[in-house]
Amino acid sequence: MAKAKKNRRNQGMQDGLVFSTNAAWSPIQDDQATVLSVSPQLQTLYVSLDRKQRAGKPVTMVEGFEGNGMDLLQLGKDLKTTCGAGGSVKEGVILVQGDHREKVIGYLVDKGYKIKRKGG
């Protein structure tokens, strides 16, 4: 039997960049792009209940957050803890398992966010 070939590619650099023709390019400039968080008083979040593509199970959705990803993840964690439910953060939307609209709205209003209900 033949020996299995090892992947000889440099595993230390996972960015996928092979070559750049831009003389001014620097990996530090691209990696340090940050999004500043917007004050909660200036944001309007939309809270809704969704059952589509979830076998009829309700999921509370919070959309419209503006800010960096870490703040969004922390807000999602706080909401899940407040509601005592599971959930996730996907594509800028916080999903909390179950119908927890009232708890979510109460928590967000206490934090200073403007809230709008969607869909009933």
CNS distance restraints for C-alpha pairs under 8 A (distance, minus, plus):
assign (resid  20 and name CA) (resid  25 and name CA) 7.56 0.50 0.50
assign (resid  25 and name CA) (resid  29 and name CA) 7.59 0.50 0.50
assign (resid  26 and name CA) (resid  30 and name CA) 7.01 0.50 0.50
assign (resid  27 and name CA) (resid  31 and name CA) 6.19 0.50 0.50
assign (resid  28 and name CA) (resid  32 and name CA) 6.09 0.50 0.50
assign (resid  29 and name CA) (resid  33 and name CA) 6.92 0.50 0.50
assign (resid  34 and name CA) (resid  68 and name CA) 7.29 0.50 0.50
assign (resid  35 and name CA) (resid  67 and name CA) 6.13 0.50 0.50
assign (resid  35 and name CA) (resid  68 and name CA) 5.15 0.50 0.50
assign (resid  36 and name CA) (resid  67 and name CA) 5.89 0.50 0.50
assign (resid  36 and name CA) (resid  68 and name CA) 6.29 0.50 0.50
assign (resid  37 and name CA) (resid  66 and name CA) 6.80 0.50 0.50
assign (resid  37 and name CA) (resid  67 and name CA) 4.09 0.50 0.50
assign (resid  37 and name CA) (resid  68 and name CA) 5.89 0.50 0.50
assign (resid  37 and name CA) (resid  71 and name CA) 7.61 0.50 0.50
assign (resid  38 and name CA) (resid  42 and name CA) 6.81 0.50 0.50
assign (resid  38 and name CA) (resid  43 and name CA) 7.10 0.50 0.50
assign (resid  38 and name CA) (resid  66 and name CA) 6.24 0.50 0.50
assign (resid  38 and name CA) (resid  67 and name CA) 5.75 0.50 0.50
assign (resid  39 and name CA) (resid  43 and name CA) 6.85 0.50 0.50
assign (resid  40 and name CA) (resid 111 and name CA) 7.20 0.50 0.50
assign (resid  40 and name CA) (resid 112 and name CA) 5.50 0.50 0.50
assign (resid  40 and name CA) (resid 113 and name CA) 4.80 0.50 0.50
assign (resid  40 and name CA) (resid 114 and name CA) 7.65 0.50 0.50
assign (resid  41 and name CA) (resid 112 and name CA) 5.43 0.50 0.50
assign (resid  41 and name CA) (resid 113 and name CA) 5.34 0.50 0.50
assign (resid  41 and name CA) (resid 114 and name CA) 6.65 0.50 0.50
assign (resid  42 and name CA) (resid 113 and name CA) 7.42 0.50 0.50
assign (resid  42 and name CA) (resid 114 and name CA) 7.66 0.50 0.50
assign (resid  43 and name CA) (resid  64 and name CA) 7.80 0.50 0.50
assign (resid  43 and name CA) (resid  65 and name CA) 7.06 0.50 0.50
assign (resid  43 and name CA) (resid  66 and name CA) 7.10 0.50 0.50
assign (resid  43 and name CA) (resid 113 and name CA) 6.00 0.50 0.50
assign (resid  43 and name CA) (resid 114 and name CA) 6.17 0.50 0.50
assign (resid  44 and name CA) (resid  64 and name CA) 6.62 0.50 0.50
assign (resid  44 and name CA) (resid  65 and name CA) 7.58 0.50 0.50
assign (resid  44 and name CA) (resid 113 and name CA) 6.31 0.50 0.50
assign (resid  44 and name CA) (resid 114 and name CA) 4.63 0.50 0.50
assign (resid  44 and name CA) (resid 115 and name CA) 5.62 0.50 0.50
assign (resid  44 and name CA) (resid 116 and name CA) 7.06 0.50 0.50
assign (resid  45 and name CA) (resid  62 and name CA) 6.52 0.50 0.50
assign (resid  45 and name CA) (resid  63 and name CA) 5.71 0.50 0.50
assign (resid  45 and name CA) (resid  64 and name CA) 4.95 0.50 0.50
assign (resid  45 and name CA) (resid  65 and name CA) 6.19 0.50 0.50
assign (resid  45 and name CA) (resid 113 and name CA) 6.93 0.50 0.50
assign (resid  45 and name CA) (resid 114 and name CA) 6.20 0.50 0.50
assign (resid  45 and name CA) (resid 115 and name CA) 5.07 0.50 0.50
assign (resid  45 and name CA) (resid 116 and name CA) 6.30 0.50 0.50
assign (resid  46 and name CA) (resid  61 and name CA) 7.87 0.50 0.50
assign (resid  46 and name CA) (resid  62 and name CA) 5.59 0.50 0.50
assign (resid  46 and name CA) (resid  63 and name CA) 5.10 0.50 0.50
assign (resid  46 and name CA) (resid  64 and name CA) 6.18 0.50 0.50
assign (resid  46 and name CA) (resid 115 and name CA) 5.95 0.50 0.50
assign (resid  46 and name CA) (resid 116 and name CA) 4.92 0.50 0.50
assign (resid  46 and name CA) (resid 117 and name CA) 5.71 0.50 0.50
assign (resid  46 and name CA) (resid 118 and name CA) 6.35 0.50 0.50
assign (resid  47 and name CA) (resid  60 and name CA) 7.06 0.50 0.50
assign (resid  47 and name CA) (resid  61 and name CA) 5.62 0.50 0.50
assign (resid  47 and name CA) (resid  62 and name CA) 4.68 0.50 0.50
assign (resid  47 and name CA) (resid  63 and name CA) 6.61 0.50 0.50
assign (resid  47 and name CA) (resid 101 and name CA) 6.88 0.50 0.50
assign (resid  47 and name CA) (resid 104 and name CA) 7.98 0.50 0.50
assign (resid  47 and name CA) (resid 105 and name CA) 7.35 0.50 0.50
assign (resid  47 and name CA) (resid 115 and name CA) 7.12 0.50 0.50
assign (resid  47 and name CA) (resid 116 and name CA) 6.34 0.50 0.50
assign (resid  47 and name CA) (resid 117 and name CA) 5.03 0.50 0.50
assign (resid  47 and name CA) (resid 118 and name CA) 5.98 0.50 0.50
assign (resid  48 and name CA) (resid  60 and name CA) 5.83 0.50 0.50
assign (resid  48 and name CA) (resid  61 and name CA) 5.23 0.50 0.50
assign (resid  48 and name CA) (resid  62 and name CA) 6.71 0.50 0.50
assign (resid  48 and name CA) (resid 101 and name CA) 7.13 0.50 0.50
assign (resid  48 and name CA) (resid 117 and name CA) 5.97 0.50 0.50
assign (resid  48 and name CA) (resid 118 and name CA) 4.91 0.50 0.50
assign (resid  48 and name CA) (resid 119 and name CA) 6.18 0.50 0.50
assign (resid  49 and name CA) (resid  58 and name CA) 6.45 0.50 0.50
assign (resid  49 and name CA) (resid  59 and name CA) 5.68 0.50 0.50
assign (resid  49 and name CA) (resid  60 and name CA) 4.65 0.50 0.50
assign (resid  49 and name CA) (resid  61 and name CA) 6.00 0.50 0.50
assign (resid  49 and name CA) (resid  99 and name CA) 6.81 0.50 0.50
assign (resid  49 and name CA) (resid 101 and name CA) 7.37 0.50 0.50
assign (resid  49 and name CA) (resid 118 and name CA) 7.86 0.50 0.50
assign (resid  49 and name CA) (resid 119 and name CA) 7.32 0.50 0.50
assign (resid  50 and name CA) (resid  58 and name CA) 5.72 0.50 0.50
assign (resid  50 and name CA) (resid  59 and name CA) 5.25 0.50 0.50
assign (resid  50 and name CA) (resid  60 and name CA) 6.37 0.50 0.50
assign (resid  50 and name CA) (resid  61 and name CA) 6.92 0.50 0.50
assign (resid  51 and name CA) (resid  55 and name CA) 7.22 0.50 0.50
assign (resid  51 and name CA) (resid  56 and name CA) 5.14 0.50 0.50
assign (resid  51 and name CA) (resid  57 and name CA) 5.59 0.50 0.50
assign (resid  51 and name CA) (resid  58 and name CA) 4.89 0.50 0.50
assign (resid  51 and name CA) (resid  59 and name CA) 6.35 0.50 0.50
assign (resid  52 and name CA) (resid  56 and name CA) 6.85 0.50 0.50
assign (resid  54 and name CA) (resid  58 and name CA) 7.56 0.50 0.50
assign (resid  57 and name CA) (resid  98 and name CA) 7.22 0.50 0.50
assign (resid  58 and name CA) (resid  97 and name CA) 6.72 0.50 0.50
assign (resid  58 and name CA) (resid  98 and name CA) 5.01 0.50 0.50
assign (resid  58 and name CA) (resid  99 and name CA) 5.82 0.50 0.50
assign (resid  59 and name CA) (resid  95 and name CA) 6.32 0.50 0.50
assign (resid  59 and name CA) (resid  96 and name CA) 5.69 0.50 0.50
assign (resid  59 and name CA) (resid  97 and name CA) 4.69 0.50 0.50
assign (resid  59 and name CA) (resid  98 and name CA) 4.89 0.50 0.50
assign (resid  59 and name CA) (resid  99 and name CA) 6.08 0.50 0.50
assign (resid  60 and name CA) (resid  95 and name CA) 5.75 0.50 0.50
assign (resid  60 and name CA) (resid  96 and name CA) 5.07 0.50 0.50
assign (resid  60 and name CA) (resid  97 and name CA) 6.32 0.50 0.50
assign (resid  60 and name CA) (resid  98 and name CA) 6.23 0.50 0.50
assign (resid  60 and name CA) (resid  99 and name CA) 5.68 0.50 0.50
assign (resid  60 and name CA) (resid 100 and name CA) 6.13 0.50 0.50
assign (resid  60 and name CA) (resid 101 and name CA) 6.20 0.50 0.50
assign (resid  61 and name CA) (resid  93 and name CA) 6.67 0.50 0.50
assign (resid  61 and name CA) (resid  94 and name CA) 5.67 0.50 0.50
assign (resid  61 and name CA) (resid  95 and name CA) 4.82 0.50 0.50
assign (resid  61 and name CA) (resid  96 and name CA) 6.52 0.50 0.50
assign (resid  62 and name CA) (resid  93 and name CA) 5.77 0.50 0.50
assign (resid  62 and name CA) (resid  94 and name CA) 5.04 0.50 0.50
assign (resid  62 and name CA) (resid  95 and name CA) 6.66 0.50 0.50
assign (resid  63 and name CA) (resid  92 and name CA) 6.99 0.50 0.50
assign (resid  63 and name CA) (resid  93 and name CA) 5.01 0.50 0.50
assign (resid  63 and name CA) (resid  94 and name CA) 6.71 0.50 0.50
assign (resid  64 and name CA) (resid  92 and name CA) 7.62 0.50 0.50
assign (resid  64 and name CA) (resid  93 and name CA) 7.50 0.50 0.50
assign (resid  65 and name CA) (resid  72 and name CA) 7.13 0.50 0.50
assign (resid  65 and name CA) (resid  92 and name CA) 6.96 0.50 0.50
assign (resid  65 and name CA) (resid  93 and name CA) 7.71 0.50 0.50
assign (resid  67 and name CA) (resid  71 and name CA) 6.73 0.50 0.50
assign (resid  67 and name CA) (resid  72 and name CA) 7.09 0.50 0.50
assign (resid  68 and name CA) (resid  72 and name CA) 6.58 0.50 0.50
assign (resid  69 and name CA) (resid  73 and name CA) 6.17 0.50 0.50
assign (resid  69 and name CA) (resid  92 and name CA) 7.99 0.50 0.50
assign (resid  70 and name CA) (resid  74 and name CA) 6.16 0.50 0.50
assign (resid  71 and name CA) (resid  75 and name CA) 6.11 0.50 0.50
assign (resid  72 and name CA) (resid  76 and name CA) 6.15 0.50 0.50
assign (resid  72 and name CA) (resid  89 and name CA) 7.74 0.50 0.50
assign (resid  72 and name CA) (resid  92 and name CA) 7.41 0.50 0.50
assign (resid  72 and name CA) (resid  94 and name CA) 7.94 0.50 0.50
assign (resid  73 and name CA) (resid  77 and name CA) 6.17 0.50 0.50
assign (resid  73 and name CA) (resid  89 and name CA) 6.56 0.50 0.50
assign (resid  74 and name CA) (resid  78 and name CA) 6.17 0.50 0.50
assign (resid  75 and name CA) (resid  79 and name CA) 6.16 0.50 0.50
assign (resid  76 and name CA) (resid  80 and name CA) 6.20 0.50 0.50
assign (resid  76 and name CA) (resid  88 and name CA) 7.10 0.50 0.50
assign (resid  76 and name CA) (resid  89 and name CA) 6.47 0.50 0.50
assign (resid  76 and name CA) (resid  94 and name CA) 5.72 0.50 0.50
assign (resid  76 and name CA) (resid  95 and name CA) 7.75 0.50 0.50
assign (resid  77 and name CA) (resid  81 and name CA) 6.16 0.50 0.50
assign (resid  78 and name CA) (resid  82 and name CA) 6.09 0.50 0.50
assign (resid  79 and name CA) (resid  83 and name CA) 6.14 0.50 0.50
assign (resid  79 and name CA) (resid  96 and name CA) 7.58 0.50 0.50
assign (resid  79 and name CA) (resid 104 and name CA) 6.47 0.50 0.50
assign (resid  79 and name CA) (resid 107 and name CA) 7.50 0.50 0.50
assign (resid  80 and name CA) (resid  84 and name CA) 5.80 0.50 0.50
assign (resid  80 and name CA) (resid  85 and name CA) 5.32 0.50 0.50
assign (resid  80 and name CA) (resid  86 and name CA) 5.93 0.50 0.50
assign (resid  80 and name CA) (resid  87 and name CA) 6.57 0.50 0.50
assign (resid  80 and name CA) (resid  96 and name CA) 6.18 0.50 0.50
assign (resid  81 and name CA) (resid  85 and name CA) 6.78 0.50 0.50
assign (resid  82 and name CA) (resid 103 and name CA) 7.50 0.50 0.50
assign (resid  82 and name CA) (resid 104 and name CA) 7.87 0.50 0.50
assign (resid  82 and name CA) (resid 107 and name CA) 7.76 0.50 0.50
assign (resid  83 and name CA) (resid 100 and name CA) 6.64 0.50 0.50
assign (resid  83 and name CA) (resid 103 and name CA) 6.51 0.50 0.50
assign (resid  83 and name CA) (resid 104 and name CA) 7.33 0.50 0.50
assign (resid  85 and name CA) (resid  96 and name CA) 6.62 0.50 0.50
assign (resid  85 and name CA) (resid  97 and name CA) 5.98 0.50 0.50
assign (resid  85 and name CA) (resid  98 and name CA) 7.42 0.50 0.50
assign (resid  86 and name CA) (resid  96 and name CA) 6.02 0.50 0.50
assign (resid  86 and name CA) (resid  97 and name CA) 5.51 0.50 0.50
assign (resid  87 and name CA) (resid  94 and name CA) 7.63 0.50 0.50
assign (resid  87 and name CA) (resid  95 and name CA) 5.21 0.50 0.50
assign (resid  87 and name CA) (resid  96 and name CA) 4.31 0.50 0.50
assign (resid  87 and name CA) (resid  97 and name CA) 5.26 0.50 0.50
assign (resid  88 and name CA) (resid  94 and name CA) 6.10 0.50 0.50
assign (resid  88 and name CA) (resid  95 and name CA) 5.22 0.50 0.50
assign (resid  88 and name CA) (resid  96 and name CA) 6.69 0.50 0.50
assign (resid  89 and name CA) (resid  93 and name CA) 5.65 0.50 0.50
assign (resid  89 and name CA) (resid  94 and name CA) 4.53 0.50 0.50
assign (resid  89 and name CA) (resid  95 and name CA) 5.99 0.50 0.50
assign (resid  90 and name CA) (resid  94 and name CA) 6.58 0.50 0.50
assign (resid  90 and name CA) (resid  95 and name CA) 7.61 0.50 0.50
assign (resid  96 and name CA) (resid 100 and name CA) 7.50 0.50 0.50
assign (resid 100 and name CA) (resid 104 and name CA) 6.08 0.50 0.50
assign (resid 101 and name CA) (resid 105 and name CA) 5.98 0.50 0.50
assign (resid 102 and name CA) (resid 106 and name CA) 6.05 0.50 0.50
assign (resid 103 and name CA) (resid 107 and name CA) 6.15 0.50 0.50
assign (resid 104 and name CA) (resid 108 and name CA) 6.15 0.50 0.50
assign (resid 105 and name CA) (resid 109 and name CA) 6.03 0.50 0.50
assign (resid 105 and name CA) (resid 115 and name CA) 6.91 0.50 0.50
assign (resid 106 and name CA) (resid 110 and name CA) 6.25 0.50 0.50
assign (resid 107 and name CA) (resid 111 and name CA) 6.40 0.50 0.50
assign (resid 108 and name CA) (resid 112 and name CA) 6.42 0.50 0.50
assign (resid 108 and name CA) (resid 113 and name CA) 5.52 0.50 0.50
assign (resid 108 and name CA) (resid 114 and name CA) 7.77 0.50 0.50
assign (resid 108 and name CA) (resid 115 and name CA) 7.49 0.50 0.50
assign (resid 109 and name CA) (resid 113 and name CA) 5.32 0.50 0.50
assign (resid 109 and name CA) (resid 114 and name CA) 6.61 0.50 0.50
assign (resid 109 and name CA) (resid 115 and name CA) 7.05 0.50 0.50
